Amino acid sequence: MVSKSRFFPEIHGNLGFGCMRLPMNGEKVDFQEFGKMIKAFIDAGFNYFDTAHGYINGLSETAIRDCLSTKYERSRFLLTDKLTDPYFKCREDIRPFFEKQLSLCGVDYFDFYLMHAQDKNNYLKFKECRAYETAYKFKEEGLIRHFASPSTTKPKF
């Protein structure tokens, strides 16, 4: 059995399966090959998968649904998704986008949810749109298990 992470004991090992680049068959994800990769990863004792809406123009999330979440019990894997700047303009956009991500991935909750690609140019947008508070609300509702909050001071970039 692969050892557990010391920071998040539910993560088995110190290796995650990033779904930014997946095997392709033309313009579509090769589900058969991706399914084999997932099986090998889980059979080796690992359980952490990472995706984002922008990965492979949105195909990563549906590949997660079709090859992972519909094939394995939810307790067998951990899933991270992300809120990224281009996908919301105001606070009211965040919940519908988040719910769409859950649906695209075929899950009822995310184990980890990240404020993606933060930098000095978009930090204020996340703050003004109350993205952090919204994510905490999702956590209170059981839709996110872990959410890393920003520091209380402005980040240094």
URPE-V632694 format. One record per pair of residues at least 6 apart in sequence whose C-alpha atoms are under 6 Angstrom apart, sorted by the first residue. I is the first residue (numbers start at 0). GAP is how many residues later the second one is. If there is no record, write none. Layout:
I&GAP + I&GAP
This chain:
0&44 + 1&10 + 1&11 + 1&43 + 2&9 + 2&10 + 3&7 + 3&8 + 3&9 + 4&6 + 4&8 + 11&34 + 11&35 + 15&32 + 15&33 + 16&32 + 17&31 + 17&32 + 18&31 + 18&32 + 19&35 + 22&6 + 22&7 + 23&6 + 34&32 + 46&30 + 46&31 + 47&30 + 48&30 + 49&29 + 49&30 + 50&30 + 51&29 + 51&30 + 60&43 + 60&44 + 61&42 + 61&43 + 63&41 + 64&40 + 64&41 + 68&37 + 77&33 + 78&31 + 78&32 + 79&30 + 79&31 + 79&32 + 79&33 + 80&32 + 81&31 + 81&32 + 81&33 + 81&34 + 82&32 + 82&33 + 83&32 + 89&39 + 90&38 + 108&34 + 108&35 + 109&34 + 110&33 + 110&34 + 110&35 + 111&34 + 111&35 + 112&34 + 137&6 + 138&6
